[in-house]
């Protein structure tokens, strides 16, 4: 399901810097403030980014449900946004949050629990 065509109030200067996927999304890497743990990867369009920046609540686009979701709205596992940074290419965001509860929908602190290679 693709992102809806909608008017957004995202600052045009920020919007101009984003390099989106063909379906209008930018990857959002979510990192825990204080620990530096990478918690999850989610997706944002212009409207989700605008909502995140204006409310301080992490808001994402759910590709599977085809709707916006505020992290913790149903689970209670909220993310208070501390900082949002854009990478040098404009195709990824780093969202630094204070995490309440588990970040992963499986109930774990981080979504990155399956190590494929661990250096020595």
MMTF fields as JSON, N, C-alpha, C and O atoms, coordinates in Angstrom:
{
  "mmtfVersion": "1.0.0",
  "mmtfProducer": "UNKNOWN",
  "numBonds": 479,
  "numAtoms": 480,
  "numGroups": 120,
  "numChains": 1,
  "numModels": 1,
  "chainsPerModel": [1],
  "groupsPerChain": [120],
  "chainIdList": ["A"],
  "bondAtomList": [4, 2, 8, 6, 12, 10, 16, 14, 20, 18, 24, 22, 28, 26, 32, 30, 36, 34, 40, 38, 44, 42, 48, 46, 52, 50, 56, 54, 60, 58, 64, 62, 68, 66, 72, 70, 76, 74, 80, 78, 84, 82, 88, 86, 92, 90, 96, 94, 100, 98, 104, 102, 108, 106, 112, 110, 116, 114, 120, 118, 124, 122, 128, 126, 132, 130, 136, 134, 140, 138, 144, 142, 148, 146, 152, 150, 156, 154, 160, 158, 164, 162, 168, 166, 172, 170, 176, 174, 180, 178, 184, 182, 188, 186, 192, 190, 196, 194, 200, 198, 204, 202, 208, 206, 212, 210, 216, 214, 220, 218, 224, 222, 228, 226, 232, 230, 236, 234, 240, 238, 244, 242, 248, 246, 252, 250, 256, 254, 260, 258, 264, 262, 268, 266, 272, 270, 276, 274, 280, 278, 284, 282, 288, 286, 292, 290, 296, 294, 300, 298, 304, 302, 308, 306, 312, 310, 316, 314, 320, 318, 324, 322, 328, 326, 332, 330, 336, 334, 340, 338, 344, 342, 348, 346, 352, 350, 356, 354, 360, 358, 364, 362, 368, 366, 372, 370, 376, 374, 380, 378, 384, 382, 388, 386, 392, 390, 396, 394, 400, 398, 404, 402, 408, 406, 412, 410, 416, 414, 420, 418, 424, 422, 428, 426, 432, 430, 436, 434, 440, 438, 444, 442, 448, 446, 452, 450, 456, 454, 460, 458, 464, 462, 468, 466, 472, 470, 476, 474],
  "bondOrderList": [1, 1, 1, 1, 1, 1, 1, 1, 1, 1, 1, 1, 1, 1, 1, 1, 1, 1, 1, 1, 1, 1, 1, 1, 1, 1, 1, 1, 1, 1, 1, 1, 1, 1, 1, 1, 1, 1, 1, 1, 1, 1, 1, 1, 1, 1, 1, 1, 1, 1, 1, 1, 1, 1, 1, 1, 1, 1, 1, 1, 1, 1, 1, 1, 1, 1, 1, 1, 1, 1, 1, 1, 1, 1, 1, 1, 1, 1, 1, 1, 1, 1, 1, 1, 1, 1, 1, 1, 1, 1, 1, 1, 1, 1, 1, 1, 1, 1, 1, 1, 1, 1, 1, 1, 1, 1, 1, 1, 1, 1, 1, 1, 1, 1, 1, 1, 1, 1, 1],
  "groupList": [{"groupName": "UNK", "atomNameList": ["N", "CA", "C", "O"], "elementList": ["N", "C", "C", "O"], "formalChargeList": [0, 0, 0, 0], "bondAtomList": [1, 0, 2, 1, 3, 2], "bondOrderList": [1, 1, 2], "singleLetterCode": "X", "chemCompType": "L-PEPTIDE LINKING"}],
  "groupTypeList": [0, 0, 0, 0, 0, 0, 0, 0, 0, 0, 0, 0, 0, 0, 0, 0, 0, 0, 0, 0, 0, 0, 0, 0, 0, 0, 0, 0, 0, 0, 0, 0, 0, 0, 0, 0, 0, 0, 0, 0, 0, 0, 0, 0, 0, 0, 0, 0, 0, 0, 0, 0, 0, 0, 0, 0, 0, 0, 0, 0, 0, 0, 0, 0, 0, 0, 0, 0, 0, 0, 0, 0, 0, 0, 0, 0, 0, 0, 0, 0, 0, 0, 0, 0, 0, 0, 0, 0, 0, 0, 0, 0, 0, 0, 0, 0, 0, 0, 0, 0, 0, 0, 0, 0, 0, 0, 0, 0, 0, 0, 0, 0, 0, 0, 0, 0, 0, 0, 0, 0],
  "groupIdList": [1, 2, 3, 4, 5, 6, 7, 8, 9, 10, 11, 12, 13, 14, 15, 16, 17, 18, 19, 20, 21, 22, 23, 24, 25, 26, 27, 28, 29, 30, 31, 32, 33, 34, 35, 36, 37, 38, 39, 40, 41, 42, 43, 44, 45, 46, 47, 48, 49, 50, 51, 52, 53, 54, 55, 56, 57, 58, 59, 60, 61, 62, 63, 64, 65, 66, 67, 68, 69, 70, 71, 72, 73, 74, 75, 76, 77, 78, 79, 80, 81, 82, 83, 84, 85, 86, 87, 88, 89, 90, 91, 92, 93, 94, 95, 96, 97, 98, 99, 100, 101, 102, 103, 104, 105, 106, 107, 108, 109, 110, 111, 112, 113, 114, 115, 116, 117, 118, 119, 120],
  "secStructList": [7, 7, 7, 7, 7, 7, 7, 7, 7, 1, 7, 2, 2, 2, 2, 2, 2, 7, 7, 7, 7, 6, 6, 1, 7, 3, 3, 3, 3, 3, 3, 3, 6, 6, 6, 7, 7, 3, 3, 3, 3, 3, 3, 3, 7, 2, 2, 2, 2, 2, 2, 2, 2, 2, 2, 1, 5, 7, 3, 3, 3, 3, 6, 6, 6, 6, 3, 3, 3, 3, 6, 6, 6, 6, 6, 1, 7, 7, 3, 3, 3, 3, 3, 3, 3, 3, 7, 6, 6, 1, 1, 3, 3, 3, 3, 3, 3, 3, 3, 7, 1, 7, 1, 1, 6, 6, 1, 1, 1, 7, 1, 7, 7, 7, 7, 1, 7, 7, 7, 7],
  "xCoordList": [0.852, 0.0, 0.895, 1.846, 0.595, 1.446, 0.978, -0.148, 1.876, 1.61, 0.543, 0.591, -0.414, -1.463, -0.915, 0.013, -1.517, -1.183, -1.854, -3.081, -1.05, -1.638, -0.825, 0.378, -1.514, -0.825, -0.045, -0.549, 1.155, 1.932, 2.414, 2.533, 2.681, 3.197, 4.667, 5.19, 5.328, 6.761, 7.477, 7.175, 8.407, 9.203, 9.748, 10.425, 9.468, 9.929, 11.45, 11.932, 12.201, 13.667, 14.091, 15.06, 13.367, 13.663, 13.197, 13.93, 11.993, 11.441, 12.351, 12.504, 12.947, 13.813, 15.077, 15.683, 15.479, 16.707, 16.484, 17.45, 15.236, 14.934, 14.994, 14.475, 15.628, 15.621, 14.772, 15.168, 13.61, 12.627, 12.687, 13.193, 12.16, 11.974, 10.884, 10.204, 10.699, 9.646, 8.246, 7.382, 8.025, 6.716, 6.68, 5.755, 7.694, 7.657, 8.177, 7.906, 8.92, 9.368, 10.866, 11.659, 11.216, 12.609, 12.804, 11.963, 13.911, 14.205, 14.508, 15.207, 13.976, 14.221, 14.855, 14.192, 16.139, 16.853, 16.609, 16.837, 16.148, 15.775, 16.805, 17.07, 17.382, 18.459, 18.026, 17.37, 18.408, 18.061, 19.029, 20.246, 18.47, 19.256, 19.897, 19.248, 21.127, 21.825, 22.626, 23.827, 21.987, 22.71, 23.326, 24.337, 22.721, 23.174, 22.683, 23.017, 21.89, 21.368, 20.52, 19.704, 20.719, 19.846, 18.622, 18.724, 17.465, 16.25, 15.452, 14.955, 15.326, 14.455, 14.684, 15.364, 14.104, 14.052, 12.586, 11.809, 12.214, 10.839, 10.882, 11.958, 9.72, 9.624, 8.819, 7.842, 9.23, 8.517, 8.319, 9.173, 7.179, 6.992, 7.055, 7.336, 6.798, 6.891, 5.963, 6.345, 4.743, 3.767, 4.184, 4.058, 4.672, 5.13, 6.293, 6.364, 7.2, 8.325, 7.819, 8.267, 6.89, 6.32, 5.677, 5.898, 4.886, 4.224, 5.242, 5.067, 6.3, 7.352, 8.032, 8.214, 8.405, 9.099, 8.211, 8.698, 6.934, 6.047, 5.485, 5.101, 5.43, 4.843, 5.872, 5.618, 7.039, 8.027, 7.687, 8.357, 6.642, 6.251, 6.61, 6.259, 7.306, 7.744, 6.527, 5.73, 6.404, 5.289, 5.857, 6.751, 5.336, 5.865, 4.738, 3.556, 5.147, 4.196, 4.305, 5.386, 3.203, 3.177, 2.91, 1.828, 3.903, 3.732, 2.736, 1.994, 2.705, 1.799, 0.348, -0.564, 0.124, -1.24, -1.704, -2.9, -0.749, -1.11, -1.665, -2.622, -1.051, -1.526, -0.4, 0.616, -0.605, 0.347, 0.159, -0.948, 1.258, 1.15, 2.134, 3.286, 1.653, 2.488, 2.987, 2.195, 4.302, 4.889, 4.358, 4.485, 3.77, 3.257, 1.791, 1.246, 1.128, -0.283, -1.153, -2.108, -0.83, -1.613, -0.852, -1.465, 0.469, 1.269, 1.667, 1.939, 1.701, 2.201, 3.713, 4.278, 4.383, 5.842, 6.245, 6.587, 6.195, 6.364, 7.817, 8.753, 7.966, 9.264, 9.131, 8.41, 9.833, 9.898, 11.12, 12.239, 10.918, 11.982, 12.862, 12.381, 14.169, 15.164, 15.8, 16.064, 16.043, 16.733, 16.413, 16.232, 16.345, 16.207, 17.306, 17.45, 18.085, 19.191, 18.994, 18.457, 19.434, 19.375, 20.781, 21.743, 20.9, 22.23, 22.712, 21.945, 23.983, 24.63, 24.009, 24.085, 23.399, 22.778, 21.302, 20.699, 20.72, 19.315, 18.357, 17.15, 18.893, 18.006, 17.754, 17.164, 18.189, 17.912, 17.885, 18.593, 17.059, 16.954, 17.463, 17.314, 18.061, 18.419, 17.534, 17.636, 16.666, 15.721, 16.198, 16.165, 16.636, 17.125, 15.977, 15.359, 15.692, 14.503, 14.817, 15.816, 13.938, 13.876, 12.785, 11.615, 13.179, 12.27, 11.634, 12.33, 10.32, 9.594, 9.092, 8.314, 9.515, 9.117, 9.923, 10.951, 9.436, 10.114, 9.957, 8.901, 10.997, 10.911, 10.34, 9.656, 10.615, 10.207, 8.805, 8.42, 8.057, 6.71, 6.722, 5.687, 7.903, 8.006, 8.163, 8.128, 8.336, 8.486, 9.922, 10.177, 10.876, 12.282, 12.673, 12.021, 13.751, 14.243, 14.581, 14.283, 15.198, 15.597, 15.102, 14.927, 14.879, 14.493, 15.689, 15.517, 16.9, 18.116, 18.661, 19.609, 18.044, 18.435, 19.048, 19.565, 18.999, 19.509, 20.866, 20.932, 21.941, 23.286, 23.627, 23.52, 24.03, 24.437, 25.937, 26.436, 26.666, 28.117, 28.537, 28.059, 29.423, 29.945, 31.463, 32.099, 32.032, 33.479, 34.219, 33.648, 35.518, 36.315, 37.22, 37.959],
  "yCoordList": [-1.172, 0.0, 1.23, 1.311, 2.173, 3.351, 4.454, 4.45, 5.387, 6.525, 7.397, 7.615, 7.895, 8.723, 10.049, 10.623, 10.516, 11.85, 12.834, 12.872, 13.627, 14.543, 15.816, 15.833, 16.867, 18.122, 17.941, 17.352, 18.436, 18.367, 19.765, 20.635, 19.949, 21.234, 21.111, 21.938, 20.07, 19.92, 21.111, 21.516, 21.66, 22.796, 22.466, 21.451, 23.296, 23.023, 22.87, 22.13, 23.551, 23.424, 22.021, 21.474, 21.438, 20.065, 19.097, 18.179, 19.295, 18.404, 18.342, 17.279, 19.458, 19.512, 18.684, 18.265, 18.446, 17.687, 16.179, 15.417, 15.735, 14.309, 13.602, 14.099, 12.445, 11.557, 10.36, 9.542, 10.278, 9.278, 8.042, 8.096, 6.932, 5.742, 6.051, 7.07, 5.204, 5.457, 5.606, 6.264, 4.996, 5.147, 6.293, 6.374, 7.187, 8.406, 8.317, 9.198, 7.266, 7.04, 7.273, 7.185, 7.574, 7.705, 6.77, 6.725, 6.026, 5.134, 5.959, 6.97, 5.516, 6.176, 5.159, 4.237, 5.342, 4.503, 5.123, 6.316, 4.309, 4.813, 4.36, 3.167, 5.335, 5.1, 5.604, 6.638, 4.853, 5.244, 6.296, 6.123, 7.38, 8.442, 7.88, 7.166, 8.191, 7.734, 6.47, 6.451, 5.4, 4.135, 4.039, 3.363, 4.712, 4.599, 3.343, 3.113, 2.512, 1.288, 1.623, 2.545, 0.868, 0.983, 0.139, -1.07, 0.787, 0.121, -0.499, -1.618, 0.211, -0.266, 0.54, 1.566, 0.05, 0.761, 0.931, -0.022, 2.133, 2.403, 3.29, 3.596, 3.697, 4.489, 5.746, 5.726, 6.832, 8.096, 8.676, 8.545, 9.317, 10.187, 11.616, 11.829, 12.589, 13.984, 14.285, 14.983, 13.755, 14.033, 13.394, 14.024, 12.166, 11.519, 12.29, 12.455, 12.762, 13.552, 14.861, 15.274, 15.517, 16.758, 16.522, 17.293, 15.459, 15.162, 14.891, 15.328, 14.175, 13.88, 15.153, 15.362, 15.999, 17.241, 18.203, 18.914, 18.23, 19.203, 18.739, 19.566, 17.419, 16.921, 16.349, 16.267, 15.951, 15.282, 13.826, 13.167, 13.316, 11.908, 11.223, 11.706, 10.101, 9.396, 8.892, 8.101, 9.366, 8.998, 8.407, 8.983, 7.26, 6.529, 6.186, 6.317, 5.735, 5.209, 3.692, 3.14, 3.022, 1.562, 1.067, 1.271, 0.418, -0.113, -1.263, -1.424, -2.062, -3.208, -2.799, -3.395, -1.788, -1.35, -0.208, 0.065, 0.46, 1.572, 2.759, 3.394, 3.066, 4.195, 4.723, 4.059, 5.935, 6.518, 5.877, 5.485, 5.775, 5.288, 6.026, 6.258, 6.386, 7.007, 5.877, 5.145, 5.739, 4.653, 4.721, 5.747, 3.634, 3.544, 3.877, 3.736, 4.317, 4.697, 3.541, 3.752, 2.322, 1.173, 0.313, -0.319, 0.28, -0.587, 0.081, -0.6, 1.411, 2.122, 2.238, 2.805, 1.705, 1.74, 2.946, 2.819, 4.1, 5.381, 5.712, 5.194, 6.587, 7.159, 8.676, 9.263, 9.304, 10.766, 11.175, 10.773, 11.954, 12.328, 13.402, 14.438, 13.127, 14.059, 14.837, 16.035, 14.121, 14.747, 13.968, 12.751, 14.675, 14.051, 14.616, 15.832, 13.719, 14.122, 13.499, 12.398, 14.216, 13.744, 13.34, 14.066, 12.18, 11.756, 12.593, 13.357, 12.44, 13.287, 13.162, 14.102, 12.028, 11.834, 12.21, 12.294, 12.435, 12.796, 11.637, 11.836, 10.401, 9.253, 8.444, 7.366, 8.942, 8.263, 9.289, 10.295, 9.009, 9.828, 9.047, 7.827, 9.743, 9.156, 9.833, 11.039, 9.047, 9.556, 9.094, 7.901, 10.029, 9.711, 9.912, 10.976, 8.868, 8.875, 8.444, 7.775, 8.844, 8.255, 7.198, 7.515, 5.952, 4.822, 4.437, 4.276, 4.291, 3.753, 2.377, 2.252, 1.35, -0.012, -0.552, 0.007, -1.646, -2.313, -1.515, -0.933, -1.487, -0.812, -1.744, -1.292, -3.03, -3.992, -4.527, -4.71, -4.771, -5.323, -6.728, -7.227, -7.373, -8.709, -8.651, -9.677, -7.425, -7.257, -7.123, -7.026, -7.116, -6.96, -5.487, -4.661, -5.191, -3.816, -3.256, -2.099, -4.072, -3.673, -4.708, -5.877, -4.285, -5.215, -6.006, -6.996, -5.569, -6.193, -7.208, -6.931, -8.394, -9.44, -10.659, -11.54, -10.724, -11.893, -11.572, -11.042, -11.897, -11.634, -12.622, -13.834, -12.109, -12.942, -13.116, -14.133, -12.12, -12.171, -11.324, -10.203, -11.852, -11.093, -11.097, -12.151, -9.89, -9.756, -10.255, -10.426, -10.483, -11.029, -10.01, -10.302],
  "zCoordList": [0.0, 0.0, 0.0, 0.777, -0.857, -0.966, -0.033, 0.465, 0.183, 1.045, 0.387, -0.824, 1.159, 0.553, 0.048, 0.618, -1.036, -1.536, -0.588, -0.49, 0.11, 1.082, 1.146, 0.888, 1.494, 1.767, 3.062, 4.018, 3.093, 4.316, 4.656, 3.794, 5.911, 6.347, 6.739, 7.486, 6.228, 6.466, 5.857, 4.735, 6.581, 6.11, 4.716, 4.552, 3.717, 2.353, 2.245, 1.387, 3.092, 3.061, 3.491, 2.964, 4.45, 4.873, 3.794, 3.425, 3.289, 2.264, 1.037, 0.434, 0.668, -0.51, -0.335, -1.322, 0.897, 1.159, 1.195, 1.154, 1.269, 1.386, 0.042, -0.958, 0.029, -1.129, -0.732, 0.098, -1.336, -0.952, -1.853, -2.974, -1.338, -2.154, -3.179, -3.053, -4.186, -5.173, -4.556, -5.134, -3.385, -2.743, -1.727, -0.918, -1.767, -0.979, 0.439, 1.254, 0.747, 2.119, 2.305, 1.367, 3.549, 3.969, 5.164, 6.062, 5.174, 6.299, 7.544, 7.48, 8.667, 9.95, 10.9, 11.375, 11.165, 12.122, 13.493, 13.694, 14.428, 15.747, 16.768, 16.92, 17.467, 18.424, 19.8, 19.923, 20.826, 22.19, 22.713, 22.662, 23.211, 23.833, 25.098, 25.862, 25.312, 26.52, 26.296, 26.566, 25.803, 25.601, 24.214, 24.027, 23.24, 21.857, 21.169, 20.007, 21.863, 21.247, 20.024, 20.057, 18.947, 17.784, 18.095, 18.301, 18.128, 18.567, 17.44, 17.57, 16.344, 15.275, 13.998, 13.998, 12.929, 11.658, 11.314, 11.378, 10.954, 10.548, 9.306, 8.791, 8.834, 7.619, 7.88, 8.628, 7.266, 7.365, 5.974, 5.098, 5.794, 4.642, 5.167, 6.347, 4.313, 4.743, 5.916, 6.856, 5.855, 6.91, 8.237, 9.287, 8.204, 9.442, 10.057, 11.275, 9.207, 9.712, 10.298, 11.367, 9.61, 10.136, 11.513, 12.446, 11.627, 12.902, 13.996, 15.134, 13.661, 14.632, 15.103, 16.302, 14.158, 14.498, 15.285, 16.164, 14.982, 15.631, 16.968, 17.795, 17.194, 18.448, 19.414, 20.616, 18.894, 19.748, 20.017, 20.812, 19.354, 19.461, 18.153, 17.077, 18.246, 17.046, 16.266, 16.771, 15.032, 14.164, 12.886, 12.266, 12.5, 11.349, 10.387, 10.706, 9.179, 8.208, 8.25, 8.042, 8.516, 8.525, 7.113, 6.564, 6.537, 5.186, 5.175, 4.206, 6.231, 6.263, 6.505, 5.933, 7.346, 7.648, 6.746, 6.646, 6.088, 5.221, 5.971, 5.528, 7.137, 7.938, 8.813, 9.021, 9.319, 10.253, 11.617, 11.988, 12.357, 13.736, 14.62, 14.252, 15.786, 16.803, 17.685, 18.277, 17.77, 18.556, 19.984, 20.651, 20.445, 21.798, 21.948, 23.043, 20.884, 20.995, 21.477, 22.225, 21.052, 21.51, 22.51, 23.371, 22.409, 23.289, 24.598, 25.586, 24.608, 25.778, 25.796, 26.731, 24.767, 24.669, 23.825, 22.65, 24.447, 23.765, 23.439, 24.049, 22.462, 22.112, 22.143, 21.336, 23.085, 23.132, 22.327, 22.646, 21.311, 20.393, 21.016, 21.476, 21.02, 21.533, 20.387, 20.496, 19.273, 18.141, 16.876, 16.916, 15.753, 14.439, 13.558, 13.43, 12.948, 12.071, 10.701, 10.575, 9.681, 8.305, 7.879, 8.132, 7.231, 6.801, 5.616, 5.03, 5.273, 4.266, 2.881, 2.089, 2.574, 1.264, 1.246, 0.175, 2.405, 2.482, 2.355, 2.211, 2.409, 2.228, 3.49, 3.42, 4.642, 5.91, 7.035, 7.004, 8.016, 9.208, 10.404, 10.464, 11.349, 12.632, 13.666, 13.893, 14.289, 15.274, 16.645, 16.949, 17.463, 18.804, 19.779, 19.815, 20.577, 21.426, 22.85, 23.115, 23.756, 25.087, 24.984, 24.769, 25.138, 24.949, 26.281, 27.283, 26.288, 27.429, 27.038, 26.091, 27.74, 27.402, 26.239, 25.858, 25.685, 24.576, 23.29, 23.042, 22.478, 21.178, 20.114, 19.196, 20.232, 19.205, 19.489, 20.643, 18.429, 18.581, 19.176, 19.616, 19.19, 19.785, 21.303, 21.984, 21.826, 23.265, 23.73, 24.93, 22.788, 23.16, 23.125, 22.488, 23.825, 23.909, 22.533, 22.237, 21.702, 20.35, 19.356, 19.703, 18.132, 17.067, 16.541, 15.83, 16.889, 16.351, 17.346, 18.08, 17.357, 18.313, 17.649, 18.335, 16.327, 15.618, 14.985, 13.876, 15.697, 15.188, 14.077, 14.263, 12.94, 11.815, 11.771, 11.289, 12.279, 12.336, 13.506, 13.679, 14.303, 15.428, 15.322, 15.328, 15.226, 15.081, 16.308, 17.385, 16.105, 17.215, 17.791, 18.732]
}
